[in-house]
């Protein structure tokens, strides 16, 4: 039995974001690709992050059907971000208890 299929295309800004995050002391970054792009560790907490380009972030077509299903069924925390600064804000201030924007 095969699991859900996910998009293989990587957003253009992902490499830059990963490189910026790796420069921050105490931050761990793992590119997982499925079901979301990144697993980020900070202060003994884990953060699931889906990377989107700023110009695609609010477009429904930017999130795949499989990702929408994952966001709807995942009982943990997951967020969509378009920049390293946004991710830093998320991990330093923590998640709020809400689904991805």
N, CA, C and O atoms as CSV, one atom per row, in Angstrom:
chain,resi,resn,atom,element,x,y,z
A,1,UNK,N,N,0.831,-1.174,0.000
A,1,UNK,CA,C,0.000,0.000,0.000
A,1,UNK,C,C,0.879,1.243,0.000
A,1,UNK,O,O,1.794,1.357,0.816
A,2,UNK,N,N,0.614,2.153,-0.890
A,2,UNK,CA,C,1.385,3.377,-0.975
A,2,UNK,C,C,0.750,4.462,-0.130
A,2,UNK,O,O,-0.472,4.530,0.003
A,3,UNK,N,N,1.611,5.325,0.450
A,3,UNK,CA,C,1.127,6.460,1.231
A,3,UNK,C,C,0.729,7.598,0.300
A,3,UNK,O,O,0.787,7.440,-0.919
A,4,UNK,N,N,0.325,8.742,0.852
A,4,UNK,CA,C,-0.074,9.882,0.037
A,4,UNK,C,C,1.095,10.419,-0.761
A,4,UNK,O,O,2.248,10.337,-0.338
A,5,UNK,N,N,0.781,10.970,-1.923
A,5,UNK,CA,C,1.810,11.562,-2.770
A,5,UNK,C,C,1.941,13.036,-2.435
A,5,UNK,O,O,0.957,13.712,-2.131
A,6,UNK,N,N,3.160,13.518,-2.493
A,6,UNK,CA,C,3.441,14.916,-2.184
A,6,UNK,C,C,4.180,15.549,-3.353
A,6,UNK,O,O,4.813,14.859,-4.151
A,7,UNK,N,N,4.092,16.860,-3.443
A,7,UNK,CA,C,4.760,17.604,-4.508
A,7,UNK,C,C,6.269,17.426,-4.384
A,7,UNK,O,O,6.811,17.436,-3.279
A,8,UNK,N,N,6.940,17.264,-5.511
A,8,UNK,CA,C,8.386,17.109,-5.511
A,8,UNK,C,C,9.095,18.435,-5.746
A,8,UNK,O,O,10.309,18.525,-5.568
A,9,UNK,N,N,8.368,19.442,-6.135
A,9,UNK,CA,C,8.961,20.743,-6.419
A,9,UNK,C,C,9.297,21.450,-5.111
A,9,UNK,O,O,8.487,21.494,-4.185
A,10,UNK,N,N,10.512,22.006,-5.052
A,10,UNK,CA,C,10.950,22.739,-3.876
A,10,UNK,C,C,10.845,24.223,-4.185
A,10,UNK,O,O,11.293,24.676,-5.239
A,11,UNK,N,N,10.253,24.984,-3.265
A,11,UNK,CA,C,10.150,26.427,-3.478
A,11,UNK,C,C,11.538,27.049,-3.543
A,11,UNK,O,O,12.452,26.636,-2.829
A,12,UNK,N,N,11.683,28.049,-4.409
A,12,UNK,CA,C,12.971,28.680,-4.686
A,12,UNK,C,C,13.662,29.208,-3.430
A,12,UNK,O,O,14.891,29.223,-3.370
A,13,UNK,N,N,12.911,29.633,-2.447
A,13,UNK,CA,C,13.487,30.263,-1.266
A,13,UNK,C,C,13.916,29.263,-0.183
A,13,UNK,O,O,14.500,29.669,0.822
A,14,UNK,N,N,13.644,27.985,-0.366
A,14,UNK,CA,C,13.929,27.015,0.687
A,14,UNK,C,C,15.406,26.930,1.028
A,14,UNK,O,O,15.752,26.947,2.209
A,15,UNK,N,N,16.277,26.841,0.058
A,15,UNK,CA,C,17.716,26.702,0.321
A,15,UNK,C,C,18.235,27.896,1.121
A,15,UNK,O,O,18.993,27.726,2.076
A,16,UNK,N,N,17.829,29.095,0.731
A,16,UNK,CA,C,18.262,30.300,1.430
A,16,UNK,C,C,17.754,30.291,2.878
A,16,UNK,O,O,18.498,30.619,3.802
A,17,UNK,N,N,16.505,29.921,3.064
A,17,UNK,CA,C,15.926,29.869,4.411
A,17,UNK,C,C,16.678,28.866,5.278
A,17,UNK,O,O,17.018,29.164,6.423
A,18,UNK,N,N,16.936,27.681,4.739
A,18,UNK,CA,C,17.657,26.650,5.494
A,18,UNK,C,C,19.045,27.157,5.874
A,18,UNK,O,O,19.473,26.987,7.016
A,19,UNK,N,N,19.751,27.776,4.933
A,19,UNK,CA,C,21.088,28.299,5.224
A,19,UNK,C,C,21.053,29.371,6.308
A,19,UNK,O,O,21.918,29.393,7.184
A,20,UNK,N,N,20.063,30.258,6.257
A,20,UNK,CA,C,19.937,31.300,7.281
A,20,UNK,C,C,19.644,30.698,8.649
A,20,UNK,O,O,20.222,31.124,9.648
A,21,UNK,N,N,18.755,29.716,8.705
A,21,UNK,CA,C,18.405,29.097,9.990
A,21,UNK,C,C,19.595,28.359,10.597
A,21,UNK,O,O,19.772,28.365,11.815
A,22,UNK,N,N,20.409,27.725,9.758
A,22,UNK,CA,C,21.566,26.972,10.247
A,22,UNK,C,C,22.627,27.880,10.865
A,22,UNK,O,O,23.484,27.404,11.610
A,23,UNK,N,N,22.582,29.163,10.572
A,23,UNK,CA,C,23.546,30.113,11.125
A,23,UNK,C,C,23.171,30.567,12.537
A,23,UNK,O,O,23.972,31.227,13.200
A,24,UNK,N,N,21.990,30.231,13.000
A,24,UNK,CA,C,21.504,30.689,14.295
A,24,UNK,C,C,21.885,29.667,15.367
A,24,UNK,O,O,21.489,28.505,15.279
A,25,UNK,N,N,22.641,30.086,16.369
A,25,UNK,CA,C,23.021,29.155,17.430
A,25,UNK,C,C,21.780,28.558,18.117
A,25,UNK,O,O,20.824,29.264,18.440
A,26,UNK,N,N,21.829,27.255,18.324
A,26,UNK,CA,C,20.740,26.580,19.017
A,26,UNK,C,C,19.606,26.112,18.130
A,26,UNK,O,O,18.660,25.490,18.614
A,27,UNK,N,N,19.683,26.402,16.831
A,27,UNK,CA,C,18.630,25.984,15.900
A,27,UNK,C,C,19.119,24.790,15.086
A,27,UNK,O,O,20.207,24.833,14.511
A,28,UNK,N,N,18.325,23.735,15.036
A,28,UNK,CA,C,18.593,22.572,14.189
A,28,UNK,C,C,17.589,22.570,13.058
A,28,UNK,O,O,16.420,22.900,13.256
A,29,UNK,N,N,18.047,22.197,11.862
A,29,UNK,CA,C,17.161,22.170,10.703
A,29,UNK,C,C,17.348,20.855,9.962
A,29,UNK,O,O,18.470,20.443,9.670
A,30,UNK,N,N,16.230,20.207,9.666
A,30,UNK,CA,C,16.248,18.983,8.877
A,30,UNK,C,C,15.233,19.140,7.750
A,30,UNK,O,O,14.051,19.378,7.995
A,31,UNK,N,N,15.708,19.004,6.510
A,31,UNK,CA,C,14.800,19.045,5.363
A,31,UNK,C,C,14.172,17.670,5.254
A,31,UNK,O,O,14.851,16.690,4.949
A,32,UNK,N,N,12.859,17.599,5.506
A,32,UNK,CA,C,12.179,16.307,5.462
A,32,UNK,C,C,11.362,16.130,4.185
A,32,UNK,O,O,11.147,15.005,3.736
A,33,UNK,N,N,10.906,17.238,3.601
A,33,UNK,CA,C,10.228,17.174,2.307
A,33,UNK,C,C,8.798,16.678,2.331
A,33,UNK,O,O,7.962,17.181,1.581
A,34,UNK,N,N,8.497,15.706,3.173
A,34,UNK,CA,C,7.151,15.148,3.225
A,34,UNK,C,C,6.761,14.896,4.664
A,34,UNK,O,O,7.593,14.354,5.392
A,35,UNK,N,N,5.660,15.212,5.111
A,35,UNK,CA,C,4.569,15.891,4.427
A,35,UNK,C,C,4.753,17.400,4.331
A,35,UNK,O,O,4.035,18.075,3.594
A,36,UNK,N,N,5.732,17.932,5.090
A,36,UNK,CA,C,6.077,19.353,4.984
A,36,UNK,C,C,7.573,19.459,4.754
A,36,UNK,O,O,8.288,18.459,4.822
A,37,UNK,N,N,8.052,20.673,4.481
A,37,UNK,CA,C,9.446,20.853,4.071
A,37,UNK,C,C,10.475,20.684,5.182
A,37,UNK,O,O,11.489,20.013,4.991
A,38,UNK,N,N,10.220,21.290,6.346
A,38,UNK,CA,C,11.261,21.348,7.365
A,38,UNK,C,C,10.797,20.860,8.729
A,38,UNK,O,O,9.639,21.017,9.117
A,39,UNK,N,N,11.732,20.269,9.428
A,39,UNK,CA,C,11.608,20.009,10.846
A,39,UNK,C,C,12.669,20.883,11.495
A,39,UNK,O,O,13.861,20.709,11.241
A,40,UNK,N,N,12.240,21.825,12.336
A,40,UNK,CA,C,13.149,22.771,12.969
A,40,UNK,C,C,13.122,22.519,14.474
A,40,UNK,O,O,12.054,22.426,15.080
A,41,UNK,N,N,14.310,22.408,15.067
A,41,UNK,CA,C,14.418,22.223,16.507
A,41,UNK,C,C,14.963,23.474,17.158
A,41,UNK,O,O,15.893,24.100,16.647
A,42,UNK,N,N,14.372,23.840,18.305
A,42,UNK,CA,C,14.839,25.010,19.054
A,42,UNK,C,C,14.371,24.881,20.498
A,42,UNK,O,O,13.185,24.678,20.757
A,43,UNK,N,N,15.294,24.997,21.421
A,43,UNK,CA,C,15.012,24.931,22.855
A,43,UNK,C,C,14.151,23.719,23.217
A,43,UNK,O,O,13.116,23.845,23.872
A,44,UNK,N,N,14.598,22.556,22.779
A,44,UNK,CA,C,13.958,21.274,23.086
A,44,UNK,C,C,12.530,21.165,22.555
A,44,UNK,O,O,11.733,20.380,23.068
A,45,UNK,N,N,12.207,21.955,21.526
A,45,UNK,CA,C,10.885,21.863,20.885
A,45,UNK,C,C,11.085,21.621,19.400
A,45,UNK,O,O,12.106,21.998,18.824
A,46,UNK,N,N,10.096,20.986,18.792
A,46,UNK,CA,C,10.117,20.695,17.359
A,46,UNK,C,C,9.036,21.493,16.652
A,46,UNK,O,O,7.942,21.690,17.181
A,47,UNK,N,N,9.357,21.950,15.450
A,47,UNK,CA,C,8.429,22.754,14.664
A,47,UNK,C,C,8.361,22.187,13.255
A,47,UNK,O,O,9.392,22.030,12.601
A,48,UNK,N,N,7.167,21.879,12.782
A,48,UNK,CA,C,6.953,21.460,11.400
A,48,UNK,C,C,6.630,22.704,10.586
A,48,UNK,O,O,5.715,23.457,10.919
A,49,UNK,N,N,7.391,22.912,9.516
A,49,UNK,CA,C,7.243,24.122,8.706
A,49,UNK,C,C,7.133,23.758,7.227
A,49,UNK,O,O,7.956,23.010,6.699
A,50,UNK,N,N,6.125,24.285,6.577
A,50,UNK,CA,C,5.985,24.183,5.120
A,50,UNK,C,C,6.441,25.521,4.538
A,50,UNK,O,O,5.943,26.578,4.924
A,51,UNK,N,N,7.384,25.462,3.615
A,51,UNK,CA,C,7.917,26.672,2.985
A,51,UNK,C,C,7.116,26.987,1.729
A,51,UNK,O,O,6.877,26.113,0.896
A,52,UNK,N,N,6.709,28.231,1.604
A,52,UNK,CA,C,6.061,28.740,0.387
A,52,UNK,C,C,6.718,30.053,0.003
A,52,UNK,O,O,7.155,30.812,0.868
A,53,UNK,N,N,6.786,30.313,-1.263
A,53,UNK,CA,C,7.259,31.628,-1.709
A,53,UNK,C,C,6.224,32.660,-1.310
A,53,UNK,O,O,5.029,32.367,-1.282
A,54,UNK,N,N,6.671,33.859,-1.002
A,54,UNK,CA,C,5.766,34.925,-0.564
A,54,UNK,C,C,4.645,35.164,-1.571
A,54,UNK,O,O,3.499,35.394,-1.184
A,55,UNK,N,N,4.970,35.112,-2.856
A,55,UNK,CA,C,3.960,35.392,-3.880
A,55,UNK,C,C,2.953,34.258,-4.056
A,55,UNK,O,O,1.930,34.443,-4.715
A,56,UNK,N,N,3.226,33.087,-3.476
A,56,UNK,CA,C,2.312,31.947,-3.615
A,56,UNK,C,C,1.624,31.597,-2.301
A,56,UNK,O,O,0.724,30.758,-2.267
A,57,UNK,N,N,2.040,32.226,-1.253
A,57,UNK,CA,C,1.624,31.823,0.080
A,57,UNK,C,C,0.112,31.811,0.295
A,57,UNK,O,O,-0.413,30.881,0.906
A,58,UNK,N,N,-0.584,32.810,-0.190
A,58,UNK,CA,C,-2.021,32.906,0.064
A,58,UNK,C,C,-2.879,32.341,-1.061
A,58,UNK,O,O,-4.104,32.458,-1.032
A,59,UNK,N,N,-2.243,31.736,-2.038
A,59,UNK,CA,C,-3.005,31.147,-3.139
A,59,UNK,C,C,-3.338,29.701,-2.802
A,59,UNK,O,O,-2.447,28.929,-2.449
A,60,UNK,N,N,-4.599,29.328,-2.904
A,60,UNK,CA,C,-4.977,27.947,-2.578
A,60,UNK,C,C,-4.208,26.905,-3.363
A,60,UNK,O,O,-3.947,25.818,-2.847
A,61,UNK,N,N,-3.838,27.209,-4.602
A,61,UNK,CA,C,-3.140,26.227,-5.421
A,61,UNK,C,C,-1.710,26.001,-4.948
A,61,UNK,O,O,-1.072,25.030,-5.355
A,62,UNK,N,N,-1.201,26.883,-4.096
A,62,UNK,CA,C,0.166,26.725,-3.612
A,62,UNK,C,C,0.282,25.566,-2.624
A,62,UNK,O,O,1.366,25.004,-2.464
A,63,UNK,N,N,-0.797,25.205,-1.970
A,63,UNK,CA,C,-0.804,24.084,-1.041
A,63,UNK,C,C,-1.452,22.909,-1.759
A,63,UNK,O,O,-2.565,23.018,-2.273
A,64,UNK,N,N,-0.747,21.795,-1.786
A,64,UNK,CA,C,-1.260,20.626,-2.509
A,64,UNK,C,C,-2.434,20.001,-1.760
A,64,UNK,O,O,-2.660,20.271,-0.580
A,65,UNK,N,N,-3.156,19.177,-2.461
A,65,UNK,CA,C,-4.276,18.467,-1.844
A,65,UNK,C,C,-3.775,17.619,-0.678
A,65,UNK,O,O,-4.394,17.590,0.386
A,66,UNK,N,N,-2.661,16.934,-0.877
A,66,UNK,CA,C,-2.098,16.095,0.180
A,66,UNK,C,C,-1.714,16.935,1.402
A,66,UNK,O,O,-1.905,16.506,2.540
A,67,UNK,N,N,-1.177,18.125,1.161
A,67,UNK,CA,C,-0.823,18.997,2.280
A,67,UNK,C,C,-2.072,19.484,3.015
A,67,UNK,O,O,-2.093,19.522,4.245
A,68,UNK,N,N,-3.100,19.852,2.273
A,68,UNK,CA,C,-4.354,20.274,2.917
A,68,UNK,C,C,-4.908,19.147,3.787
A,68,UNK,O,O,-5.381,19.388,4.897
A,69,UNK,N,N,-4.849,17.926,3.281
A,69,UNK,CA,C,-5.327,16.777,4.050
A,69,UNK,C,C,-4.480,16.579,5.302
A,69,UNK,O,O,-5.011,16.298,6.377
A,70,UNK,N,N,-3.164,16.726,5.162
A,70,UNK,CA,C,-2.277,16.592,6.311
A,70,UNK,C,C,-2.582,17.672,7.350
A,70,UNK,O,O,-2.711,17.376,8.538
A,71,UNK,N,N,-2.697,18.922,6.901
A,71,UNK,CA,C,-2.989,20.026,7.823
A,71,UNK,C,C,-4.312,19.773,8.550
A,71,UNK,O,O,-4.435,20.083,9.735
A,72,UNK,N,N,-5.289,19.218,7.856
A,72,UNK,CA,C,-6.597,18.969,8.445
A,72,UNK,C,C,-6.614,17.823,9.439
A,72,UNK,O,O,-7.431,17.815,10.360
A,73,UNK,N,N,-5.722,16.855,9.267
A,73,UNK,CA,C,-5.751,15.674,10.125
A,73,UNK,C,C,-4.672,15.665,11.197
A,73,UNK,O,O,-4.786,14.927,12.176
A,74,UNK,N,N,-3.633,16.466,11.034
A,74,UNK,CA,C,-2.527,16.457,11.986
A,74,UNK,C,C,-2.952,17.139,13.280
A,74,UNK,O,O,-3.403,18.284,13.264
A,75,UNK,N,N,-2.808,16.436,14.396
A,75,UNK,CA,C,-3.235,17.003,15.671
A,75,UNK,C,C,-2.140,17.805,16.352
A,75,UNK,O,O,-2.381,18.452,17.371
A,76,UNK,N,N,-0.939,17.764,15.793
A,76,UNK,CA,C,0.164,18.580,16.314
A,76,UNK,C,C,0.193,19.933,15.628
A,76,UNK,O,O,-0.769,20.342,14.977
A,77,UNK,N,N,1.314,20.618,15.786
A,77,UNK,CA,C,1.448,21.969,15.251
A,77,UNK,C,C,2.245,21.947,13.944
A,77,UNK,O,O,3.254,21.253,13.816
A,78,UNK,N,N,1.761,22.723,12.992
A,78,UNK,CA,C,2.430,22.865,11.698
A,78,UNK,C,C,2.113,24.259,11.175
A,78,UNK,O,O,1.004,24.760,11.364
A,79,UNK,N,N,3.085,24.885,10.517
A,79,UNK,CA,C,2.889,26.241,10.006
A,79,UNK,C,C,3.447,26.382,8.601
A,79,UNK,O,O,4.299,25.607,8.165
A,80,UNK,N,N,2.949,27.384,7.911
A,80,UNK,CA,C,3.454,27.775,6.596
A,80,UNK,C,C,4.233,29.062,6.776
A,80,UNK,O,O,3.768,29.984,7.446
A,81,UNK,N,N,5.419,29.133,6.181
A,81,UNK,CA,C,6.252,30.327,6.300
A,81,UNK,C,C,6.918,30.615,4.958
A,81,UNK,O,O,7.089,29.722,4.128
A,82,UNK,N,N,7.291,31.885,4.762
A,82,UNK,CA,C,7.911,32.304,3.505
A,82,UNK,C,C,9.298,32.889,3.685
A,82,UNK,O,O,9.938,33.265,2.702
A,83,UNK,N,N,9.783,32.977,4.931
A,83,UNK,CA,C,11.107,33.554,5.152
A,83,UNK,C,C,11.711,33.011,6.438
A,83,UNK,O,O,11.008,32.499,7.309
A,84,UNK,N,N,13.039,33.136,6.537
A,84,UNK,CA,C,13.713,32.727,7.770
A,84,UNK,C,C,13.251,33.592,8.925
A,84,UNK,O,O,13.092,33.101,10.043
A,85,UNK,N,N,13.034,34.866,8.672
A,85,UNK,CA,C,12.586,35.781,9.730
A,85,UNK,C,C,11.240,35.330,10.303
A,85,UNK,O,O,11.027,35.372,11.515
A,86,UNK,N,N,10.356,34.908,9.439
A,86,UNK,CA,C,9.050,34.434,9.881
A,86,UNK,C,C,9.183,33.169,10.735
A,86,UNK,O,O,8.488,33.017,11.740
A,87,UNK,N,N,10.065,32.278,10.335
A,87,UNK,CA,C,10.290,31.051,11.093
A,87,UNK,C,C,10.921,31.367,12.447
A,87,UNK,O,O,10.539,30.787,13.464
A,88,UNK,N,N,11.880,32.279,12.460
A,88,UNK,CA,C,12.507,32.680,13.720
A,88,UNK,C,C,11.455,33.246,14.668
A,88,UNK,O,O,11.470,32.955,15.865
A,89,UNK,N,N,10.553,34.043,14.139
A,89,UNK,CA,C,9.467,34.585,14.954
A,89,UNK,C,C,8.595,33.459,15.504
A,89,UNK,O,O,8.212,33.487,16.674
A,90,UNK,N,N,8.284,32.483,14.679
A,90,UNK,CA,C,7.465,31.345,15.118
A,90,UNK,C,C,8.145,30.557,16.229
A,90,UNK,O,O,7.516,30.230,17.235
A,91,UNK,N,N,9.428,30.252,16.051
A,91,UNK,CA,C,10.088,29.381,17.020
A,91,UNK,C,C,10.460,30.103,18.309
A,91,UNK,O,O,10.539,29.472,19.363
A,92,UNK,N,N,10.689,31.399,18.247
A,92,UNK,CA,C,11.051,32.116,19.465
A,92,UNK,C,C,9.823,32.531,20.272
A,92,UNK,O,O,9.889,32.625,21.497
A,93,UNK,N,N,8.711,32.778,19.594
A,93,UNK,CA,C,7.486,33.162,20.299
A,93,UNK,C,C,6.559,31.981,20.512
A,93,UNK,O,O,5.617,32.054,21.301
A,94,UNK,N,N,6.829,30.892,19.805
A,94,UNK,CA,C,6.002,29.700,19.955
A,94,UNK,C,C,4.773,29.751,19.071
A,94,UNK,O,O,4.357,30.808,18.599
A,95,UNK,N,N,4.217,28.594,18.867
A,95,UNK,CA,C,3.013,28.470,18.080
A,95,UNK,C,C,1.807,28.917,18.889
A,95,UNK,O,O,1.791,28.804,20.115
A,96,UNK,N,N,0.839,29.404,18.222
A,96,UNK,CA,C,-0.469,29.575,18.841
A,96,UNK,C,C,-1.271,28.332,18.441
A,96,UNK,O,O,-0.967,27.696,17.431
A,97,UNK,N,N,-2.253,27.999,19.200
A,97,UNK,CA,C,-3.033,26.781,18.920
A,97,UNK,C,C,-4.047,27.052,17.821
A,97,UNK,O,O,-5.215,27.338,18.084
A,98,UNK,N,N,-3.580,26.958,16.597
A,98,UNK,CA,C,-4.454,27.161,15.434
A,98,UNK,C,C,-3.850,26.426,14.258
A,98,UNK,O,O,-2.656,26.124,14.247
A,99,UNK,N,N,-4.666,26.145,13.285
A,99,UNK,CA,C,-4.215,25.501,12.063
A,99,UNK,C,C,-3.437,26.503,11.202
A,99,UNK,O,O,-3.516,27.706,11.451
A,100,UNK,N,N,-2.684,26.031,10.189
A,100,UNK,CA,C,-1.913,26.939,9.329
A,100,UNK,C,C,-2.790,27.984,8.674
A,100,UNK,O,O,-3.957,27.743,8.365
A,101,UNK,N,N,-2.209,29.134,8.473
A,101,UNK,CA,C,-2.920,30.219,7.777
A,101,UNK,C,C,-2.876,29.977,6.298
A,101,UNK,O,O,-3.415,30.770,5.526
